[in-house]
């Protein structure tokens, strides 16, 4: 606003900018971000972003599956949550992916929950940009029950074969 004179009388010179379009775009973006947040937070799969050896983001399902709260898992190396026998494999895939080399997109590994129980996950990993740097987006289906059922079937088959051989 500028104070001025118009035809000898005091006047104000104002500039008005129509920001309706910008406001609508901002609201559309906010609504889109909220929809995406709701989808990710309520997904049945565990969704994480790994960067610099740490978990930078995890959805609620991570806490449900592992028993760890965000303030616990965000400060620990992600390998702390991987079964010791699978850490080398998972770390190798992570390093290869981050460096731009080929790595399996889908793989299975064992994880440890807060109580120390072992579970199984099937991971689907991809390279992403996270806050201007390379990271890995990993979505994981928890397949612990499927693995247990498979082991039970194999055990039952072995028992059946042993019985047949005894006859």
C-alpha positions in Angstrom: 0.0 0.0 0.0 1.4 3.4 -1.0 0.0 6.7 0.2 -0.3 9.1 -2.8 -2.4 11.8 -4.3 -5.2 11.3 -6.9 -6.7 14.4 -8.5 -5.4 16.5 -5.6 -6.9 14.3 -2.9 -5.1 11.9 -0.6 -5.4 8.3 -1.9 -4.0 4.9 -1.4 -2.5 2.9 -4.2 -3.0 -0.9 -3.6 -1.9 -3.9 -5.5 -4.1 -7.0 -5.2 -2.9 -10.4 -6.3 -5.3 -13.2 -6.8 -3.8 -16.2 -5.0 -6.8 -18.4 -5.4 -5.0 -20.8 -7.7 -2.0 -21.1 -5.4 -4.2 -21.7 -2.4 -6.2 -24.4 -4.3 -2.9 -26.1 -5.4 -1.6 -26.0 -1.8 -4.8 -27.5 -0.5 -4.7 -30.2 -3.2 -1.1 -31.0 -2.2 -2.0 -31.2 1.5 -5.0 -33.5 0.8 -2.8 -35.7 -1.4 -0.1 -35.9 1.3 -2.7 -36.8 3.9 -4.1 -39.6 1.8 -0.6 -41.0 1.2 0.2 -40.8 4.9 -3.1 -42.7 5.8 -2.3 -45.4 3.2 1.3 -45.9 4.4 0.4 -45.8 8.1 -2.4 -48.3 7.8 -0.7 -50.7 5.4 -0.7 -54.3 6.4 3.0 -54.5 5.4 5.9 -53.1 7.2 7.3 -50.1 5.3 10.7 -48.6 6.1 13.2 -46.2 4.7 16.8 -47.2 5.3 19.6 -44.7 5.0 23.2 -44.5 6.4 22.6 -47.9 8.2 19.6 -46.5 10.1 15.9 -46.6 9.9 14.9 -43.1 8.8 11.1 -43.9 8.6 8.9 -46.8 9.6 5.2 -47.1 9.5 3.1 -48.2 12.5 3.2 -51.8 11.4 6.9 -51.9 12.2 6.2 -51.2 15.9 3.4 -53.7 15.9 5.5 -56.4 14.5 8.8 -55.7 16.5 7.5 -54.2 19.7 9.8 -51.3 19.4 8.6 -47.6 19.6 9.9 -45.0 17.2 12.2 -43.5 19.8 13.9 -46.9 20.2 14.3 -48.0 16.5 15.2 -44.6 15.0 18.5 -44.5 16.9 19.7 -48.0 16.4 21.3 -49.6 13.3 18.7 -51.5 11.3 20.9 -54.6 11.5 20.1 -54.8 15.2 16.7 -56.0 14.1 17.9 -58.7 11.7 18.7 -62.2 12.9 22.5 -62.6 13.3 22.6 -65.4 10.7 21.0 -63.1 8.0 22.8 -59.8 8.7 25.6 -60.4 6.2 23.1 -61.1 3.4 20.8 -58.2 4.2 23.7 -55.8 4.6 25.3 -57.0 1.3 22.0 -56.3 -0.6 21.6 -52.9 1.1 25.2 -51.8 0.2 24.9 -53.0 -3.4 21.6 -51.3 -3.9 22.9 -48.0 -2.3 26.0 -48.1 -4.5 23.9 -48.6 -7.7 24.8 -52.2 -8.2 22.3 -55.0 -8.9 20.8 -56.6 -5.9 17.7 -58.9 -5.5 14.6 -56.8 -5.2 12.8 -59.5 -3.2 14.4 -61.7 -0.6 13.5 -63.4 2.7 15.2 -63.0 6.1 14.7 -63.5 9.8 14.2 -60.6 12.2 14.1 -60.3 15.9 11.4 -58.6 17.9 11.9 -56.9 21.2 11.2 -60.1 23.2 13.9 -61.8 21.2 11.5 -64.0 19.2 12.4 -64.8 15.6 10.1 -63.9 12.8 10.3 -64.1 9.0 9.8 -61.3 6.5 9.7 -61.2 2.7 11.2 -57.9 1.7 10.8 -55.9 -1.5 13.5 -53.2 -1.7 14.1 -50.4 -4.1 16.5 -47.5 -4.3 14.9 -44.1 -3.7 15.9 -40.5 -3.0 15.2 -39.5 0.6 15.8 -35.9 1.6 18.3 -35.5 -1.3 20.3 -38.6 -0.7 20.1 -42.3 -1.7 18.1 -44.6 0.5 16.3 -47.9 0.3 12.6 -48.2 0.5 11.7 -51.6 1.9 8.2 -53.0 2.2 8.0 -56.3 4.1 5.3 -58.9 4.3 5.5 -60.9 7.6 5.6 -64.5 6.6 6.4 -66.2 9.9 3.2 -68.3 10.0 3.7 -69.4 6.4 7.2 -70.5 7.2 6.1 -72.4 10.3 3.4 -74.1 8.3 5.9 -75.1 5.7 8.2 -76.6 8.3 5.3 -78.5 9.8 4.4 -79.9 6.4 8.0 -81.0 5.8 8.2 -82.6 9.2 4.9 -84.5 8.6 6.2 -85.7 5.2 9.4 -86.9 6.7 7.5 -88.8 9.5 5.2 -90.3 6.8 8.2 -91.4 4.7 9.8 -93.0 7.8 6.6 -94.9 8.6 6.4 -96.2 5.0 10.0 -97.3 5.1 9.4 -99.2 8.4 6.7 -101.3 6.8 
